[in-house]
Amino acid sequence: MIEVVFNESAGGSLKVAQHYGKGKYRGVSTVFIGHSDGRQATKEEIEKAKQEFECKEREAWERAVPLGGSPADVFCFALALSIGDISEDVPRDKRQTVLEMLCAQCYPDFENEHVQEKINCVEDSLNIIAGRLKEGEPIRIWYSSNPDELCGMYWFMNWLRQFYKCMNPTIYVVKMPEYEEKEKGTISQKGSWGNVSAEEWSQYVSLQEQVSEIYVKMCAIQWKELQQENAMLRAELNGRLASVSENIYDYYIQREIAASEEIFNEARLIGKVLGKYQLEISDSLIHLRIEKMIEDGKLEVVTQAEKNMPVYRRMLKRV
């Protein structure tokens, strides 16, 4: 089975899930703990934490059902397609420019080798997938309402459409549930596949659905429309992927700014926006909107971030 995801954390977790729970539990060798006030943990605290973590990990291992397959089956296209130019059918130079911009805005010492490698792998990965599809291998696509994963799924469906000219590929999709009921009446919302741990993946296989050529064609047509619009941002609106305004998330950012002290830490503000509103967007995107507010004179930089730290580790002031 070919597995496709659109989030790097999801790709790593899925590879572990393929064999997680298989064989005898091996145990935990190292545990790191610390205190918020900077105190070093005592030997007793470390040992207690290790035992608790060991117990939790053992239970997860014994509860897990290995997904099967090998790491070579997993293909990750973490291309942040909800942001920037999407005019390329196969992401190349224009997508590289967008990814480099997102990284450089937050990390001043950013080097583009990682982005270059990611872009270089796209076409190679697509060629490998194409060969395996032609041999009759089925493919499974994991996506959610997360803007990047949703855009990734539509982009990939547009690419898959070509195979119906010469064959009838077997395509499954697994959409992340909006919420899950847990023990004691609690509700869990993961938001994206990047938040799924290795022992959980097999639980979602029952949600997979085989899609028809009509479904693939519908997704491809919608993606073509989005490519023609080529807006700065895309998100799900009323159950449909759509081009949206650059300032669509400003309301949530401004609301948290208003609730903050006059001088506030940008990193903490970004954390509040992401945690409170569950927008499932990147910290880089929020930082870009805050930069626009600074440019418009609504905010002022009080102190810069320390050397080698993300730009948003700075203090800002409401104007």
Contacts in CASP RR format, 6 or more apart in sequence:
PFRMAT RR
TARGET T0000
AUTHOR 0000-0000-0000
METHOD contacts of the structure
MODEL  1
MIEVVFNESAGGSLKVAQHYGKGKYRGVSTVFIGHSDGRQATKEEIEKAK
QEFECKEREAWERAVPLGGSPADVFCFALALSIGDISEDVPRDKRQTVLE
MLCAQCYPDFENEHVQEKINCVEDSLNIIAGRLKEGEPIRIWYSSNPDEL
CGMYWFMNWLRQFYKCMNPTIYVVKMPEYEEKEKGTISQKGSWGNVSAEE
WSQYVSLQEQVSEIYVKMCAIQWKELQQENAMLRAELNGRLASVSENIYD
YYIQREIAASEEIFNEARLIGKVLGKYQLEISDSLIHLRIEKMIEDGKLE
VVTQAEKNMPVYRRMLKRV
1 69 0 8 1.000
1 73 0 8 1.000
1 137 0 8 1.000
1 138 0 8 1.000
1 139 0 8 1.000
1 140 0 8 1.000
2 73 0 8 1.000
2 75 0 8 1.000
2 129 0 8 1.000
2 132 0 8 1.000
2 133 0 8 1.000
2 137 0 8 1.000
2 138 0 8 1.000
2 139 0 8 1.000
2 140 0 8 1.000
3 14 0 8 1.000
3 73 0 8 1.000
3 74 0 8 1.000
3 75 0 8 1.000
3 139 0 8 1.000
3 140 0 8 1.000
3 142 0 8 1.000
4 75 0 8 1.000
4 76 0 8 1.000
4 77 0 8 1.000
4 129 0 8 1.000
4 139 0 8 1.000
4 140 0 8 1.000
4 141 0 8 1.000
4 142 0 8 1.000
4 156 0 8 1.000
5 11 0 8 1.000
5 14 0 8 1.000
5 74 0 8 1.000
5 75 0 8 1.000
5 76 0 8 1.000
5 77 0 8 1.000
5 142 0 8 1.000
5 149 0 8 1.000
5 193 0 8 1.000
6 76 0 8 1.000
6 77 0 8 1.000
6 78 0 8 1.000
6 79 0 8 1.000
6 81 0 8 1.000
6 142 0 8 1.000
6 143 0 8 1.000
6 148 0 8 1.000
6 149 0 8 1.000
6 151 0 8 1.000
6 152 0 8 1.000
6 153 0 8 1.000
6 156 0 8 1.000
6 193 0 8 1.000
7 76 0 8 1.000
7 78 0 8 1.000
7 146 0 8 1.000
7 148 0 8 1.000
7 149 0 8 1.000
7 192 0 8 1.000
7 193 0 8 1.000
7 194 0 8 1.000
8 76 0 8 1.000
8 78 0 8 1.000
9 194 0 8 1.000
9 195 0 8 1.000
10 76 0 8 1.000
10 142 0 8 1.000
10 192 0 8 1.000
10 193 0 8 1.000
10 194 0 8 1.000
10 196 0 8 1.000
11 74 0 8 1.000
11 76 0 8 1.000
11 193 0 8 1.000
11 194 0 8 1.000
12 74 0 8 1.000
12 76 0 8 1.000
13 193 0 8 1.000
13 194 0 8 1.000
13 196 0 8 1.000
13 197 0 8 1.000
13 198 0 8 1.000
13 201 0 8 1.000
14 67 0 8 1.000
14 74 0 8 1.000
14 142 0 8 1.000
14 193 0 8 1.000
14 201 0 8 1.000
15 71 0 8 1.000
15 74 0 8 1.000
16 198 0 8 1.000
17 64 0 8 1.000
17 66 0 8 1.000
17 67 0 8 1.000
17 198 0 8 1.000
17 199 0 8 1.000
17 200 0 8 1.000
17 201 0 8 1.000
17 202 0 8 1.000
18 66 0 8 1.000
18 67 0 8 1.000
18 68 0 8 1.000
18 69 0 8 1.000
18 70 0 8 1.000
18 71 0 8 1.000
18 73 0 8 1.000
18 74 0 8 1.000
19 66 0 8 1.000
19 68 0 8 1.000
20 61 0 8 1.000
20 64 0 8 1.000
20 66 0 8 1.000
20 67 0 8 1.000
20 198 0 8 1.000
20 199 0 8 1.000
20 201 0 8 1.000
21 61 0 8 1.000
21 62 0 8 1.000
21 64 0 8 1.000
21 65 0 8 1.000
21 66 0 8 1.000
21 199 0 8 1.000
22 66 0 8 1.000
25 57 0 8 1.000
25 58 0 8 1.000
25 61 0 8 1.000
25 62 0 8 1.000
27 54 0 8 1.000
27 57 0 8 1.000
27 58 0 8 1.000
28 50 0 8 1.000
28 53 0 8 1.000
28 54 0 8 1.000
28 57 0 8 1.000
31 46 0 8 1.000
31 49 0 8 1.000
31 50 0 8 1.000
31 53 0 8 1.000
33 41 0 8 1.000
33 45 0 8 1.000
33 46 0 8 1.000
33 49 0 8 1.000
34 40 0 8 1.000
34 41 0 8 1.000
35 41 0 8 1.000
41 49 0 8 1.000
60 197 0 8 1.000
60 199 0 8 1.000
61 199 0 8 1.000
63 199 0 8 1.000
64 198 0 8 1.000
64 199 0 8 1.000
64 202 0 8 1.000
65 202 0 8 1.000
65 203 0 8 1.000
66 202 0 8 1.000
67 201 0 8 1.000
67 202 0 8 1.000
67 205 0 8 1.000
75 125 0 8 1.000
75 128 0 8 1.000
75 129 0 8 1.000
77 122 0 8 1.000
77 125 0 8 1.000
77 152 0 8 1.000
77 155 0 8 1.000
77 156 0 8 1.000
78 118 0 8 1.000
78 148 0 8 1.000
79 91 0 8 1.000
79 95 0 8 1.000
79 99 0 8 1.000
79 118 0 8 1.000
79 122 0 8 1.000
79 148 0 8 1.000
79 152 0 8 1.000
79 155 0 8 1.000
80 98 0 8 1.000
80 99 0 8 1.000
80 102 0 8 1.000
80 148 0 8 1.000
80 282 0 8 1.000
81 91 0 8 1.000
81 95 0 8 1.000
81 148 0 8 1.000
81 151 0 8 1.000
81 152 0 8 1.000
81 155 0 8 1.000
81 234 0 8 1.000
82 147 0 8 1.000
82 148 0 8 1.000
82 150 0 8 1.000
82 151 0 8 1.000
82 233 0 8 1.000
82 234 0 8 1.000
82 235 0 8 1.000
82 281 0 8 1.000
83 98 0 8 1.000
83 102 0 8 1.000
83 148 0 8 1.000
83 232 0 8 1.000
83 233 0 8 1.000
83 234 0 8 1.000
83 282 0 8 1.000
83 285 0 8 1.000
84 98 0 8 1.000
84 230 0 8 1.000
84 231 0 8 1.000
84 232 0 8 1.000
84 233 0 8 1.000
85 94 0 8 1.000
85 95 0 8 1.000
85 97 0 8 1.000
85 98 0 8 1.000
85 230 0 8 1.000
86 95 0 8 1.000
86 151 0 8 1.000
86 155 0 8 1.000
86 226 0 8 1.000
86 227 0 8 1.000
86 230 0 8 1.000
86 234 0 8 1.000
87 94 0 8 1.000
87 227 0 8 1.000
87 230 0 8 1.000
88 94 0 8 1.000
88 95 0 8 1.000
89 158 0 8 1.000
89 159 0 8 1.000
90 122 0 8 1.000
90 123 0 8 1.000
90 126 0 8 1.000
90 159 0 8 1.000
91 119 0 8 1.000
91 122 0 8 1.000
92 119 0 8 1.000
92 122 0 8 1.000
92 123 0 8 1.000
95 119 0 8 1.000
96 112 0 8 1.000
96 115 0 8 1.000
96 116 0 8 1.000
96 119 0 8 1.000
99 115 0 8 1.000
99 118 0 8 1.000
99 119 0 8 1.000
100 110 0 8 1.000
100 112 0 8 1.000
100 115 0 8 1.000
102 282 0 8 1.000
102 284 0 8 1.000
102 285 0 8 1.000
102 288 0 8 1.000
103 110 0 8 1.000
103 112 0 8 1.000
103 115 0 8 1.000
103 284 0 8 1.000
104 110 0 8 1.000
105 284 0 8 1.000
105 287 0 8 1.000
105 288 0 8 1.000
105 291 0 8 1.000
105 311 0 8 1.000
106 283 0 8 1.000
106 284 0 8 1.000
106 287 0 8 1.000
106 310 0 8 1.000
106 311 0 8 1.000
106 312 0 8 1.000
107 310 0 8 1.000
107 311 0 8 1.000
108 311 0 8 1.000
109 308 0 8 1.000
126 159 0 8 1.000
129 139 0 8 1.000
130 163 0 8 1.000
132 139 0 8 1.000
133 139 0 8 1.000
133 163 0 8 1.000
133 167 0 8 1.000
133 169 0 8 1.000
134 163 0 8 1.000
134 166 0 8 1.000
134 167 0 8 1.000
136 167 0 8 1.000
136 169 0 8 1.000
136 170 0 8 1.000
138 169 0 8 1.000
138 170 0 8 1.000
138 171 0 8 1.000
138 172 0 8 1.000
139 160 0 8 1.000
139 169 0 8 1.000
139 170 0 8 1.000
139 171 0 8 1.000
139 172 0 8 1.000
140 172 0 8 1.000
140 173 0 8 1.000
140 174 0 8 1.000
140 208 0 8 1.000
141 153 0 8 1.000
141 156 0 8 1.000
141 157 0 8 1.000
141 171 0 8 1.000
141 172 0 8 1.000
141 173 0 8 1.000
141 174 0 8 1.000
142 149 0 8 1.000
142 173 0 8 1.000
142 174 0 8 1.000
142 176 0 8 1.000
142 193 0 8 1.000
143 149 0 8 1.000
143 150 0 8 1.000
143 152 0 8 1.000
143 153 0 8 1.000
143 173 0 8 1.000
143 174 0 8 1.000
143 175 0 8 1.000
143 176 0 8 1.000
143 193 0 8 1.000
144 150 0 8 1.000
144 175 0 8 1.000
144 176 0 8 1.000
144 190 0 8 1.000
144 191 0 8 1.000
144 192 0 8 1.000
144 193 0 8 1.000
144 280 0 8 1.000
145 176 0 8 1.000
145 178 0 8 1.000
145 191 0 8 1.000
145 236 0 8 1.000
145 280 0 8 1.000
146 176 0 8 1.000
146 191 0 8 1.000
146 192 0 8 1.000
146 280 0 8 1.000
147 233 0 8 1.000
147 234 0 8 1.000
147 235 0 8 1.000
147 236 0 8 1.000
147 280 0 8 1.000
147 281 0 8 1.000
148 192 0 8 1.000
148 282 0 8 1.000
149 176 0 8 1.000
149 192 0 8 1.000
149 193 0 8 1.000
150 236 0 8 1.000
150 241 0 8 1.000
151 226 0 8 1.000
151 234 0 8 1.000
151 241 0 8 1.000
153 173 0 8 1.000
153 219 0 8 1.000
154 219 0 8 1.000
154 220 0 8 1.000
154 222 0 8 1.000
154 223 0 8 1.000
154 226 0 8 1.000
154 241 0 8 1.000
155 223 0 8 1.000
157 215 0 8 1.000
157 216 0 8 1.000
157 219 0 8 1.000
157 220 0 8 1.000
157 223 0 8 1.000
158 219 0 8 1.000
158 220 0 8 1.000
158 223 0 8 1.000
158 224 0 8 1.000
160 169 0 8 1.000
160 171 0 8 1.000
160 216 0 8 1.000
160 220 0 8 1.000
161 216 0 8 1.000
161 217 0 8 1.000
161 220 0 8 1.000
163 169 0 8 1.000
164 213 0 8 1.000
164 216 0 8 1.000
168 213 0 8 1.000
170 210 0 8 1.000
171 210 0 8 1.000
171 211 0 8 1.000
171 216 0 8 1.000
172 208 0 8 1.000
172 209 0 8 1.000
172 210 0 8 1.000
172 211 0 8 1.000
173 208 0 8 1.000
173 209 0 8 1.000
173 211 0 8 1.000
174 204 0 8 1.000
174 205 0 8 1.000
174 207 0 8 1.000
174 208 0 8 1.000
174 209 0 8 1.000
175 207 0 8 1.000
176 190 0 8 1.000
176 191 0 8 1.000
176 192 0 8 1.000
176 193 0 8 1.000
176 204 0 8 1.000
177 207 0 8 1.000
178 189 0 8 1.000
179 187 0 8 1.000
179 188 0 8 1.000
179 189 0 8 1.000
180 187 0 8 1.000
180 188 0 8 1.000
180 189 0 8 1.000
180 190 0 8 1.000
181 187 0 8 1.000
181 188 0 8 1.000
182 188 0 8 1.000
189 278 0 8 1.000
190 196 0 8 1.000
191 278 0 8 1.000
191 280 0 8 1.000
192 280 0 8 1.000
196 204 0 8 1.000
222 240 0 8 1.000
222 241 0 8 1.000
226 234 0 8 1.000
226 241 0 8 1.000
226 242 0 8 1.000
226 243 0 8 1.000
229 243 0 8 1.000
231 243 0 8 1.000
231 244 0 8 1.000
232 246 0 8 1.000
233 243 0 8 1.000
233 244 0 8 1.000
233 245 0 8 1.000
233 246 0 8 1.000
233 248 0 8 1.000
233 285 0 8 1.000
234 241 0 8 1.000
234 242 0 8 1.000
234 243 0 8 1.000
234 244 0 8 1.000
235 241 0 8 1.000
235 242 0 8 1.000
235 244 0 8 1.000
235 248 0 8 1.000
236 242 0 8 1.000
237 244 0 8 1.000
246 289 0 8 1.000
247 289 0 8 1.000
247 292 0 8 1.000
249 273 0 8 1.000
249 279 0 8 1.000
249 281 0 8 1.000
249 285 0 8 1.000
249 286 0 8 1.000
249 289 0 8 1.000
250 289 0 8 1.000
250 293 0 8 1.000
252 273 0 8 1.000
252 276 0 8 1.000
252 277 0 8 1.000
252 279 0 8 1.000
253 269 0 8 1.000
253 273 0 8 1.000
253 286 0 8 1.000
253 289 0 8 1.000
253 290 0 8 1.000
253 293 0 8 1.000
254 293 0 8 1.000
256 269 0 8 1.000
256 272 0 8 1.000
256 273 0 8 1.000
256 276 0 8 1.000
257 264 0 8 1.000
257 269 0 8 1.000
257 299 0 8 1.000
257 318 0 8 1.000
260 269 0 8 1.000
260 318 0 8 1.000
262 317 0 8 1.000
262 318 0 8 1.000
263 302 0 8 1.000
263 315 0 8 1.000
263 316 0 8 1.000
263 317 0 8 1.000
264 315 0 8 1.000
264 316 0 8 1.000
264 317 0 8 1.000
264 318 0 8 1.000
265 313 0 8 1.000
265 314 0 8 1.000
265 315 0 8 1.000
265 316 0 8 1.000
266 287 0 8 1.000
266 290 0 8 1.000
266 312 0 8 1.000
266 313 0 8 1.000
266 314 0 8 1.000
266 315 0 8 1.000
266 316 0 8 1.000
267 310 0 8 1.000
267 312 0 8 1.000
267 313 0 8 1.000
267 314 0 8 1.000
269 290 0 8 1.000
269 316 0 8 1.000
270 283 0 8 1.000
270 286 0 8 1.000
270 287 0 8 1.000
270 290 0 8 1.000
270 312 0 8 1.000
271 283 0 8 1.000
273 279 0 8 1.000
273 286 0 8 1.000
274 281 0 8 1.000
274 283 0 8 1.000
274 286 0 8 1.000
283 312 0 8 1.000
287 311 0 8 1.000
287 312 0 8 1.000
290 299 0 8 1.000
290 312 0 8 1.000
290 316 0 8 1.000
293 299 0 8 1.000
294 300 0 8 1.000
294 301 0 8 1.000
294 316 0 8 1.000
297 319 0 8 1.000
298 318 0 8 1.000
298 319 0 8 1.000
299 316 0 8 1.000
299 317 0 8 1.000
299 318 0 8 1.000
299 319 0 8 1.000
300 316 0 8 1.000
300 317 0 8 1.000
300 318 0 8 1.000
300 319 0 8 1.000
301 314 0 8 1.000
301 315 0 8 1.000
301 316 0 8 1.000
301 317 0 8 1.000
302 314 0 8 1.000
302 315 0 8 1.000
302 316 0 8 1.000
302 317 0 8 1.000
303 314 0 8 1.000
303 315 0 8 1.000
304 314 0 8 1.000
305 311 0 8 1.000
305 312 0 8 1.000
305 313 0 8 1.000
305 314 0 8 1.000
306 313 0 8 1.000
END
